[in-house]
Amino acid sequence: MAKSSSLNVRVVEGRALPAKDVSGSSDPYCIVKVDDEVVARTATIWRSLSPFWGEEYTVHLPLDFHHLAFYVLDEDTVGHDDVIGKISLSREAIAADPRGIDSWINLSRVDPDAEVQGEICLAVQMLEDVRGRCLHCHVLKARDLAPRDISGTSDPFARVFWGSQSMETSTIKKTRFPHWDEVLELREMPGAPSPLRVELWDWDMVGKNDFLGMVEFPAKVLQQNPPNGWFRLLPFPRAEEDSGGNLGALRLKVRLVEDRVLPSKYYQPLMKLLAESVLGPAEEDAASPLAVLEELTSGDCRQDLATKLVKLFLGQGLAGRFLDHLTRREVARTTDPNTLFRSNSLASKSMEQFMKLVGMPYLHEVLKPVINRVFEEKKYMELDPCKMDLGRTRRISFKGTSSEEHVREASLGLLTGYLGPIMDAIVGSVGRCPTAMRLTFKQLHQCVEERFPQAEHKDVKHLAVSGFLFLRFFAPAILTPKLFDLRDQHADPQTGRSLLLLAKAVQSIGNLGQQLGQGKEMWMAPLHPFLLQSISRVRDFLDQLVDVDGEEEAGGPARALIPPSVTIREGYLLKRKEEPASLATRFAFKKRYFWLNGETFSYSKSPEWQTRSTIPVSDIRAVERVDEGAFQLPHVMQVVTQDGAGTRHTIYLQCKNVNELNQWLSALRKASAPNPDKLAACHPGAFRSARWTCCLQTERSAAGCSRTHFAVTLGDWSDPLDPDAETQTVYRQLLLGRDQLRMKFLEDSSMDPSLGADTGKGSRATEGVSPDALARHREAAAHLLEVLEDLDRAHEEFQQREQGKTALGPHRP
């Protein structure tokens, strides 16, 4: 039975942050760490004390992570960035509520003595001789210690306390991975048994030593089960310091999702039931799993569930049937066509997630060229007179007043200059739109046309499709390109305003001009001629889009969301030469263009270069960060491979920033996840000057000194399908509605045929339903409850087996 763990994190916004710049403002950004591993960095929001980020991350994690931390910093062009404050959340605090955390949390001061990380390896023995009892503390080594010196390393030594006695190890210079292998002997003194405390310190020639962490073992543990193994370092116990809001606050949404995933055979009955529910009539679906889920879920939970359901049905080749089933249910209960798909229903959210999962490469192909132009050209555009900055125009009339008309004319020219290529790319993309999306839009188009055949509703079938494609896909991607992986950073305020105007225009075109000239934004009127001209092109585009033949791929075993040959990630990286000899570090790294797909990791001098060097993904054994001190360069990673002859090779790659580093790490780890013989440990440094820069060992073949992090990845649209994990999520959601389902269909006396008549106490959901339909609902509900109970029993059995193994197995410190 596999176990999975993931964190859903949303850094929403900040408020009342202190000013760190002389201008009386700050340039804040946020770093997200899991157990001292940086997993994300938000964009910098310039000149703001109340920044809005709105950035979301899904982090797949090992089950044994301990805490999540958010650091807010002020970016400085010169010198080091200023630390504003931090928020630290323990795993227990996040898991306390299944719904997670959604609140404002005050920032706390960053205390250097509390910023500890890493582990220490100890072997303790309690011995007796003629002089009495003594304790042997074998201090072997430590790993991943906090860097306390400007060089990015530390000079660690250990100090051991037992009762009134203390001893120290030697100091190992310039390493975060010290090897001591020293045995310290301490004699028991008269009095009560004493605990053992081991502290690690960074030695400083000038000033006081810096604290690196500690571990403590009660006297009872020393007697019964002396410590032997790796132990996580902890800060000194102290009360949590509350800044009282003086450092500001962050609004965070954090939810921990942990589950045990059973072997595939246990999920087959539920998967079969889900498949049958989308193949049956949508109108007779009151007691099916999908109907229960639709009634139960809301908000963020509904979006997460929609993603899981879409991926589950994609794996069975039934995504089109699933979406058609949900949309038919929603269309059937809609009386006013103007409200169709306007809510965040399960149908709307599922269609939205389907477009992201299947259509992201298509979106990038259509929008990325123009989005890049907007970011690079940084043109000033504004049509709203209330927001115009007339000082930006160089044309000043001789009467001494700036001309709004000149700003409007220039902005209109620039906007149409961007909108033209955007619309050309969209309407010319019929052949590039994924077939699965086109077939789904065709079903939607037909369904809406059948429901609203009247002449006055002739546009509704087009609006249903454009409402998803334009309003929920193209326009949001233009407005926030970073959230759709179109850019690595959020836009600055000026570029953000330009993107907002472009998104509004695309939204108006997607609405087919229905609300054009209405509402409060009459300042958009200069764009109306262009918008009206584009609307007729969009109608033709939508007609061509749904004019497609073919059927959805038949169901079968789970497969990748994208074919192995399709590029998952590409871009320029700096690659270190294999043996740079005496070259200075900055000359040893050369710019190369890299491609990653499910089969190969390849590179060449440029995207156009014909000759490529290729590394099979199946050869990858580890993908890890490299300490900054290894090459005196930030954002470096290593890819460790092993060829057919068993020889290991390491290539070092430098990324532009921490986000690009995390994205490449995550993509490479996911691509190589199925590989056997992955390394459990590796060196976070480099072998230079005849020794490893991390642990100072002199043998190139020395065992790795730091644990690998294959389990730490970022969730995104390219994640592989996992039908068992997805079905487990659906099962957990259905459990929440089990009692409601039982009361609604099985404990409702008005449904019992043996009573011979309606008692008048039936639920509203069953009013007006025929006896035959009620009987079918009852049978379906009973079947679903039986499937859920079988899964309950399977989970209990596996949990009991696991507990039995733990009780019988050897102790692992």
KOLKOLRO-628120 format. One record per residue (C-alpha): x, y, z; residue in three letters. Coordinates in steps of 0.001 Angstrom, whole numbers, padded with zeros to 6 digits, always signed. Each point is the difference from the previous one (the first is absolute). Example, Ala and Ser with C-alpha at 12.3 -4.5 7.8 and 13.67 -1.06 7.14 Angstrom:
residues 2
+012300-004500+007800ALA +001370+003440-000660SER 
***
This chain:
residues 813
+000000+000000+000000MET +001495+003314-001132ALA -000231+003214+001986LYS -000277+003458-001496SER +000354+003474+001471SER -000421+003402-001587SER -000382+003605+001115LEU -002338+002402-001755ASN +001386+003468+000711VAL -001410+003376-001023ARG +001886+003171+000925VAL -002838+002477-000343VAL +001113+003413+001228GLU +001732+002026+002697GLY -001011+003011+002042ARG +001603+002648+002221ALA +003557-001020-000868LEU +002745+002286+001378PRO +001779+002397-002357ALA +003567-001098-000708LYS +000969+002532-002676ASP +000769+003703+000362VAL -003010+000718-002202SER -002268-001148+002850GLY -001029-003181-001792SER +001295-003539-000610SER +000398-002420-002905ASP -001254-003204+001658PRO +000183-003573-001172TYR -000585-003285+001789CYS +002100-003172+000180ILE -001693-003311+000815VAL +002075-002689+001727LYS -000812-003582+000924VAL +002459-001315+002610ASP +002512+002665-001106ASP -000299-000958-003681GLU -001069+003014-002088VAL -002936-001187-002118VAL -001301+003320-001338ALA +000584+003744-000212ARG -002778+002430-000782THR +000444+002949-002297ALA +001241+003300+001436THR -002773+002561+000390ILE +001705+003360-000444TRP -000681+002968+002271ARG -002740-001538+002116SER -000675-000576+003697LEU -003180-001978-000788SER +001130-002310-002812PRO -002335-002372-001814PHE +001626-003169-001374TRP -002797-002528-000523GLY +002516-002732-000781GLU -000858-003679+000423GLU +002273-003019+000325TYR -000581-003706+000421THR +003040-001644+001580VAL +000286-003795+000023HIS +001940-001004+003095LEU +001458-002893+001951PRO -002241-001102+002847LEU +002538+000921+002671ASP +000207+003772-000590PHE -000138+002125+003177HIS -000824+003606-000717HIS -000901+002605-002604LEU +001409+003532+000189ALA -000705+003276-001802PHE +002672+002724-000015TYR -000836+003531-001164VAL +002944+002021-001301LEU +000521+003440-001512ASP +001886-000162-003294GLU +002913+002399-000312ASP +001820+000800-003233THR +003273+000517+001877VAL +001113-002166+002912GLY -001851-002774+001786HIS -003793-000149+000126ASP -001516+001029+003355ASP -001888-002621+001989VAL -003397+001308+001146ILE -001334-003019+001898GLY -001127-003604-000162LYS -002885-002367+000704ILE +000714-003586+001007SER -002699-002690-000053LEU +000599-003464+001409SER -001314-003066-001771ARG -002289-000655+002963GLU -001502+003505-000166ALA -000743-000336-003719ILE -001497-003499+000382ALA -002173+000954+003001ALA -002886+001059-002276ASP -000716-002067-003145PRO -001129+003229-001688ARG +003423+001497+000677GLY +000940+003543+000989ILE -001602+003058-001582ASP +000734+003127+002020SER +002137+003060+000644TRP +003111-000872+002037ILE +002346+002549+001581ASN +003642-000065-001025LEU +002570-000748+002703SER +003545+001230+000362ARG +002666-002281-001478VAL +002172-001236+002862ASP +003355-001377-001274PRO +000184-002486+002900ASP -003351-001458-001083ALA +001061-000377-003642GLU +001424-003498+000376VAL +000001-002827-002498GLN +001631-003348-000661GLY +000618-003212+001900GLU +002678-001568+002175ILE +001069-003657+000121CYS +000671-001373+003486LEU +000625-003352+001686ALA -000379+000018+003786VAL +000978-002765+002433GLN -000531-000285+003754MET +002866-001993+001570LEU +001139-001088+003472GLU +003528-000591+001269ASP +001793-000032+003351VAL -000351+003791+000284ARG -003775-000078-000566GLY -002302+000879-002895ARG +001168+001961-002982CYS -001508+001205-003286LEU +001746-000375-003346HIS -001353+002483-002547CYS +001326-000858-003448HIS -000411+003192-002085VAL +000333-001271-003558LEU -001107+002733-002403LYS -002636+002584-000894ALA -001641+001085-003251ARG -001831+002956-001510ASP +000975+002423+002768LEU -000967+003656-000309ALA +002637+002191-001704PRO +001126+002593+002553ARG +003042+001488-001750ASP +000098+002364-002955ILE +001594-002778-002082SER -003242-002021+000211GLY +001515-002578+002366THR +000623-000348+003768SER +002795-001098+002346ASP -001953-002499+002122PRO +000879-001689+003263PHE -002147-002019+002423ALA -000385+000591+003718ARG -001376-002859+002128VAL -001666+000527+003419PHE -000832-002729+002534TRP -000805+001148+003497GLY +002611+002546+001074SER +002579-001224-002521GLN +000638+001154-003553SER +002453-000827-002781MET +000663+001288-003515GLU +001041-001513-003286THR +002565+001557-002306SER -001056+002753-002396THR -000343-000916-003686ILE +000640+003081-002135LYS -002105+001174-002951LYS -002620-002720-000353THR -003685-000619+000592ARG +000634-003761-000031PHE +002612-000637+002724PRO +001465-003452+000732HIS +001305-000244+003594TRP -000062-003714+000891ASP +000946+000900+003582GLU -001022-001821+003200VAL -000566+002214+003040LEU -000030-001728+003397GLU -001897+001553+002901LEU -000219-001398+003572ARG -003232-000167+001975GLU -000042+002363+002968MET -001960-000548+003236PRO -003642+001031-000117GLY -003061-000634-002146ALA +000496-001430-003533PRO +000705+002777-002485SER -001102+000513-003608PRO +002544+000156-002853LEU +000173+003178-002076ARG +002126+000406-003137VAL +000391+003514-001413GLU +001611+001024-003272LEU +001731+003360-000356TRP +001746+001929-002750ASP +003406+001145+001215TRP +000857+003647-000645ASP +003420+001539+000486MET -001521+003412+000740VAL -003169+000408+002029GLY -002203-002677+001518LYS -000568-003417-001514ASN -003219-000571-001980ASP -002523-002624+001082PHE -000692-002772-002569LEU -002505-002199+001859GLY -000358-002587+002747MET -001478-003384+000921VAL -000951-001176+003483GLU -000765-003485+001386PHE -001713-000626+003356PRO +001742-002197+002582ALA -002647-002721-000478LYS +000804-000257-003725VAL +003729-000262+000760LEU -000663-002935+002330GLN -002545-001943-002058GLN +000823+000773-003610ASN +003256+001986-000480PRO -000084+002232-003117PRO +001583-001419-003140ASN -000534+001635-003413GLY -000903+003323-001599TRP -001858+002634+002031PHE -001529+003290-001132ARG +001518+003114+001541LEU -002349+002276+001941LEU +000213+003611+001227PRO +000266+000859+003679PHE -003444-000291+001634PRO -001461+003452+000384ARG -003405+001650-000039ALA -001229+001100-003425GLU +000602+003729-000310GLU -003031+001945-001185ASP +000816+003210-001838SER -003524+001262+000657GLY -000461+000777-003675GLY +002876+002513-000048ASN +001615-001894-002898LEU -003236-000343-001944GLY -001906-003137-000939ALA -000535-002440-002848LEU -003235-001531-001171ARG +000730-003661-000685LEU -001944-003031-001144LYS +001716-003285+000840VAL -001443-003501-000153ARG +001777-003303+000592LEU -001258-002993-001957VAL +001272-003322+001299GLU -001348-003374-000987ASP +000704-003683-000270ARG -000517-001320-003495VAL -001052-003644-000248LEU +001012-002402-002800PRO -001937+000570-003244SER -002336-003000+000321LYS -001781+001548+003005TYR -001040+003050-002009TYR -001412-001880-002978GLN -003630-000145+001302PRO -000080+003768+000657LEU +001679+000767-003333MET -002558-002224-001734LYS -002823+001809+001792LEU +001391+003393-001034LEU +000324-001155-003614ALA -003563-001346-000022GLU -001326+003286+001369SER +001368+001999-002976VAL -001204-002572-002512LEU -003576+000068+001322GLY -002711+002677-000485PRO +000924+003253+001713ALA -003609+000630+001053GLU -000187-003183+002147GLU +003106+000637+002017ASP -001237+001075+003434ALA +001785-002777+001945ALA +003124-000499-002116SER +003459+000859+001370PRO +000207+003089-002223LEU -003370+001319+001195ALA +001058-000457+003635VAL +003337+001751-000638LEU -001694+002878-001797GLU -002324+000574+002943GLU +002724-000272+002654LEU +002871+002106-001269THR +000556+003734-000309SER +002780+002584-000369GLY +003629-001124-000061ASP -001043-003549+000869CYS -002125-000155-003167ARG +002910+001207-002132GLN +002354-002652+001443ASP -002612-002697-000500LEU -000662+001151-003578ALA +003712-000368-000795THR +000089-003536+001441LYS -003158-001052-001842LEU +001203+001365-003329VAL +003345-001813+000360LYS -001758-003193+001085LEU -002290-000013-003042PHE +002858+001041-002310LEU +001801-003150+001152GLY -003010-002096-001008GLN -000557+001787-003296GLY -003358+001304+001263LEU +000720+003699+000629ALA -002311+001062-002833GLY -002855-002165+001313ARG +000583+001320+003520PHE -000125+003660-001083LEU -003010-000623-002246ASP -001803-001645+002928HIS +000606+002959+002332LEU -000804+002677-002568THR -003250-001749-001011ARG -001076-000062+003646ARG +000694+003705+000349GLU -001608+000941-003321VAL -003104-002036+000883ALA -000597+001935+003228ARG +000748+003443-001523THR -003059+002024-001044THR +001645+003349-000759ASP +002717-000360-002684PRO +001680+003178+001311ASN +000978-001862+003199THR +001342-003110-001732LEU +003389-001117+001479PHE +000373+003316+001834ARG +000380-001668+003423SER +002987-001993+001252ASN -001871-003294-000270SER +001716-003375-000240LEU -000671+000093-003769ALA +001619+003441-000397SER +002994-000849+002174LYS +000504-003352-001723SER -000027+001606-003448MET +002416+002677+001216GLU +002436-002572+001398GLN -000354-002148-003127PHE +001109+002919-002188MET +003030+000598+002228LYS +000996-003673+000061LEU -000460-000667-003702VAL +000415+003420-001580GLY +002976+001627+001731MET +002487-000603-002877PRO -002640+001377-002405TYR -000487+003087+002196LEU +003757+000625+000062HIS +000257-000343-003776GLU -002820+002504-000571VAL +000697+002679+002621LEU +003661-000127+000989LYS +001494+002026-002905PRO -002278+003009+000638VAL +000225-000254+003804ILE +003800+000061-000274ASN -000214+003117-002184ARG -002168+001799+002563VAL +002495-000779+002783PHE +003072+000918-002042GLU -001284+003196-001640GLU -001532+001479+003211LYS -002176+002469-001910LYS -002286+002347+001907TYR -003673-000558-000874MET -003079+001538+001636GLU -003529+000810-001178LEU -001626+000872+003324ASP +000287+003793+000528PRO -000084-000498+003782CYS +003164-002106-000142LYS +001952+001890-002679MET +003444+001277+000950ASP +000210+002999-002305LEU +003580+000640+001032GLY +001024-003011-002079ARG -000971+001606-003282THR +002629+002062-001706ARG -002591+002077-001813ARG -000944+003061+002006ILE -002195+002579-001624SER +001099+003639-000153PHE -002914+000874+002286LYS +001892-001682+002813GLY -002237-003064+000527THR +000788-003612-000852SER -002129-001640-002656SER -002206-002939+001021GLU -000832-000533-003645GLU +003621-000634-000921HIS +000360-002583+002794VAL -003247-001684-001071ARG +001001-000129-003664GLU +003448-001391+000774ALA -001460-002585+002410SER -002665-001044-002498LEU +002669-000595-002643GLY +002105-002053+002387LEU -002959-002062+001267LEU -001203-000878-003490THR +003628-000726-000902GLY +000010-002726+002665TYR -003630-001129-000351LEU +000359-000524-003747GLY +002703-002693+000303PRO -001844-001561+002974ILE -003221-000372-001982MET +001882-001147-003117ASP +001714-002685+002079ALA -003283-001133+001595ILE -002175-000158-003113VAL +002825-001658-001923GLY +000522-002700+002638SER -002826-002410-000898VAL +002401-002660-001256GLY +002255+000340+003061ARG -002747-000284+002615CYS +000170-003499+001577PRO -002564-002371-001477THR -001256-000899+003476ALA -000904+003642+000633MET -001706+000374-003380ARG -002096-003128+000545LEU -001029+001226+003452THR -000992+003400-001406PHE -001974-001749-002759LYS -002022-001941+002584GLN -000608+003186+001989LEU -001045+001901-003140HIS -002529-002721-000953GLN -001389-000337+003509CYS -000666+003742+000388VAL -001483+000254-003484GLU -002462-002803+000827GLU -000982+001677+003298ARG -000446+003512-001444PHE -001047-000435-003656PRO -001960+003294-000203GLN +001145+002635-002479ALA +000470+002607+002750GLU +002543-002338+001621HIS +002045-000656-003126LYS +003199+001327+001628ASP -000284-002119+003163VAL +001750-003014-001569LYS +002935+002233-000977HIS +000038+001737+003383LEU +000151-003335+001834ALA +003233-000903-001798VAL +001553+003483+000017SER -000935+000399+003670GLY +002427-002787+000813PHE +002657+000550-002661LEU +000192+003798+000152PHE -001295+000948+003460LEU +001517-002881+002014ARG +003114-000771-002046PHE +001367+002695-002312PHE -001007+003113+002005ALA +001278-001241+003421PRO +003282-001085-001621ALA +000461+003480-001496ILE -000849+001655+003319LEU +002346-002157+002149THR +002562-001677-002284PRO +002081-001320+002889LYS -002843-002173+001277LEU -000137-001689-003423PHE +003797-000441-000285ASP +000161+002579-002792LEU +002490+002079+002020ARG +002297-000680+002951ASP -000898+003266+001782GLN -003117+002073+000584HIS -000333+003193-002000ALA +001032+003362+001443ASP -002906+002445+000605PRO +000247+001654-003427GLN +000186-003291-001933THR -002732-001430+002240GLY -002317+002853-001003ARG +000732-000643-003696SER -000804-003701+000467LEU -003243+000916+001782LEU -001116+002128-002967LEU +000855-002792-002429LEU -001828-002577+002157ALA -003099+002233+000174LYS +000016+000299-003780ALA +000332-003763-000521VAL -002764-000546+002572GLN -002316+002373-001910SER +000739-001861-003226ILE -000691-003326+001762GLY -003377+001394+001151ASN -000728+000628-003711LEU -000621+003680+000740GLY -003121-000668+002103GLN +000866+002612+002612GLN +001895+002350-002286LEU -000823+003651+000723GLY -001673-000868+003308GLN +001201+000378+003553GLY +002460+002423+001545LYS +002973-000480-002334GLU -001092+002264-002841MET +003627+001106-000347TRP +000516-003288-001892MET -002131+001454-002850ALA +003014+000855-002252PRO +000697-003748-000191LEU -003552-000939-001000HIS +000539+000093-003789PRO +002897-002461+000323PHE -001985-002212+002396LEU -003065-000106-002273LEU +002190-000883-002980GLN +001589-002846+002013SER -003333-001450+001191ILE -001022-001191-003473SER +003410-001672-000368ARG -000478-001731+003355VAL -003412-001394-001027ARG +001599-001531-003096ASP +002865-001311+002140PHE -002424-001671+002447LEU -001934-001612-002866ASP +003242-001422-001407GLN +001145-001092+003451LEU -003031-002225+000588VAL +000021-001322-003578ASP +002056-003054+000872VAL -000422-003719-000545ASP +001339-002769+002175GLY -000596-001664+003324GLU +001688+000069+003342GLU +002716-002558+000537GLU -001350-003198+001514ALA +000560-000678+003678GLY +002984-001965+001157GLY +002810+000054+002509PRO +001231+003294+001384ALA +002487+001843-002135ARG +001910+003266-000018ALA -001953+003187-000505LEU +002387+000921-002799ILE +001867-002432-002284PRO +003618-000835+000992PRO +001341+001697-003131SER -001663+003361+000778VAL +002265+002627+001566THR -000860+000592+003651ILE +002453+002835+000587ARG +002586+001884-002029GLU +002230+003037+000271GLY +003528+001326+000395TYR +002158-001164+002902LEU +003683+000447+000782LEU +001788-003353-000161LYS +003355-000643+001621ARG +002629-001616-002179LYS +000826-003584+000927GLU +003641+000682+000901GLU +000587+003755-000053PRO +003586-000463+001268ALA +001386+003390+001022SER -002824+002125-001369LEU -001493+002527+002408ALA -003490-001002+001157THR -001866+002582-002057ARG +001745-001149-003195PHE -000627-003684+000765ALA -003781+000456-000437PHE -001258+000341-003570LYS -003467+000975-001214LYS -001925-002929-001525ARG -003616-000582-001026TYR -001660-002976+001718PHE -003053-002124-000793TRP -001672-002514+002334LEU -002612-002554-000957ASN -001022-003335+001474GLY +002828-001814-001772GLU +003011+002327-000375THR +001764+002993+001527PHE +001886+001650-002844SER +001861+003230-000749TYR +001775+001947-002714SER +001559+003435-000530LYS -003308+001539-001069SER -003599-001036-000826PRO +000836+000022-003722GLU +003159-002108+000354TRP -000396-003342-001767GLN +002423-002068+002105THR -001185-000860+003504ARG +001614-001820+002913SER -002503-002367+001586THR -000336-001589+003439ILE -002631-002760+000362PRO -002416+000867+002814VAL +000215-003656+001076SER +003692+000588+000922ASP -000772+002726+002570ILE +000710-001064+003586ARG -000252+003331+001884ALA -000994+003631-000616VAL +001095+002305+002824GLU +000943+003544+000967ARG +003662+000963+000275VAL +001314+002162+002844ASP +000776+003550-001060GLU +003509-000383+001402GLY +000883-002828-002407ALA +000526+002437-002903PHE -000777+003331+001730GLN -003106+000094-002204LEU -003702-000020+000958PRO -002801-002195-001412HIS +002170-002956-001080VAL -001342-003566-000266MET +001570-003338-000848GLN -001294-002914-002053VAL +001676-003283+000946VAL -000233-002750-002630THR +001209-003572-000298GLN +000734-001519-003408ASP -000355-003618-001089GLY +003523-000822+001222ALA -000874+001211+003516GLY +002141+003164-000207THR -001439+003101+001646ARG +000141+003445-001572HIS -001068+003351+001418THR -000901+003129-001940ILE -000369+003336+001777TYR -002558+002515-001279LEU -000632+003568+001094GLN -003476+001576-000207CYS -000959+003675-000114LYS -001893+000077+003303ASN -001373-002184+002763VAL -003375-000529-001706ASN +001606-001219-003217GLU +002227-002269+002105LEU -003028-001492+001792ASN -001882-000515-003256GLN +002894-001859-001628TRP +000621-002068+003142LEU -003667-000941+000145SER -000307-000811-003717ALA +003121-002188-000009LEU -001015-001814+003195ARG -003479-000772-001339LYS +001328-001132-003380ALA +002455-002378+001684SER -002349-001118+002817ALA -000492-003567-001387PRO +003775-000607-000200ASN +001391-002812+002158PRO +003114+000304+002198ASP -000415+003691+000782LYS +002651+001323+002369LEU -000961+000400+003667ALA +002858+002468+000581ALA +002285+002215-002061CYS +002480+002872+000384HIS -001522+003524-000041PRO +003460+001335-000814GLY +002520-000617-002766ALA +003246-001975-000114PHE +002602+002742-000399ARG +003641+000278+001030SER +000060-003728+000848ALA -002861+000105+002505ARG -003749+000442+000279TRP -000881+003603+000829THR -002938-001125+002166CYS +001380-002649+002373CYS +003744+000445-000730LEU +000458-003717-000788GLN +002970-000654-002289THR -001342-002970-001957GLU -002069+000771-003072ARG -001913-003272+000530SER -000870+000832+003650ALA -003639-000637+000948ALA -002320+002989-000213GLY -000258+002146+003119CYS -003540+001368-000478SER -003363-001661-000560ARG -001601+000301-003432THR -003400+001633-000452HIS -001676-001955-002795PHE -003340+000202+001824ALA -000037+003842-000031VAL -001650+001234-003209THR -002330+002804-001066LEU -003402-000966-001340GLY -000917+001344-003441ASP -001957-000831-003145TRP +002646-002485-001193SER -000267-002276+003069ASP -000403-003667-001005PRO -003384-001640+000422LEU -000413-002083+003158ASP -003450-001678-000127PRO +000345-001696+003391ASP +000861+003247+001831ALA -002752+001857-001878GLU -002603-002650+000865THR +001127+000099+003635GLN -000725+003753+000063THR -003475-000612-001460VAL -000607-002713+002629TYR +000934+002409+002827ARG -002401+002608-001342GLN -002818-002541-000314LEU +000496-001032+003632LEU -000994+003533+001028LEU -003397-000505-001625GLY -000650-003579+001026ARG -002415+000817+002841ASP -001800+002549-002120GLN -000402-002544-002811LEU -001304-002644+002411ARG -002571+002374+001512MET -001080+001306-003375LYS -000649-003294-001744PHE +000072-002907+002430LEU -001549+001387+003187GLU -002745+001991-001725ASP -003248-001787+000828SER -001782+001602-002935SER +002177-002129-002283MET -000843-003330+001615ASP -002324-001919-002349PRO -001158-002191+002924SER -001823+002998+001513LEU -002302+000028-002968GLY -000437+003774+000025ALA +001956+003190+000346ASP +000214+001041+003655THR +000448+003607-001014GLY +003398+000256+001671LYS +002205-000558-003036GLY +003037+002127-000671SER -000200+002879-002473ARG +002512-001759-002248ALA -002515-002795-000617THR -003084+002174-000565GLU -001599-000544-003395GLY +002121-003070-000734VAL -001754-003123-001298SER -000010-003194+002130PRO +002131-001808-002588ASP +002586+002764+000052ALA -000017+000020+003820LEU +000631-003737+000017ALA +002953+000462-002362ARG +001385+002811+002174HIS -000318-002206+003053ARG +001775-002895-001680GLU +002803+002302-001223ALA +000429+001523+003467ALA +000199-003434+001615ALA +002595-001118-002539HIS +002118+003115+000564LEU -000152-000415+003791LEU +001038-003648-000359GLU +003035+000992-002097VAL +001006+002619+002589LEU -000305-002541+002823GLU +002221-002453-001880ASP +002659+002701-000331LEU -000385+000806+003705ASP +000721-003616+000891ARG +003010-000143-002350ALA +001498+003109+001636HIS -000542-001432+003473GLU +001656-003299-000972GLU +003055+001730-001438PHE +000271+002272+003005GLN -000094-002994+002365GLN +002687-001781-002034ARG +002147+003126+000100GLU -000367+000317+003752GLN +000867-003685+000408GLY +003198+000413-002038LYS +000982+003056+002046THR -000529-001903+003256ALA +001995-003033-001163LEU +002698+001787-002015GLY +003395+001209+001257PRO +000254+003389+001670HIS +001220+002751-002306ARG +001124+003123+001826PRO 
***
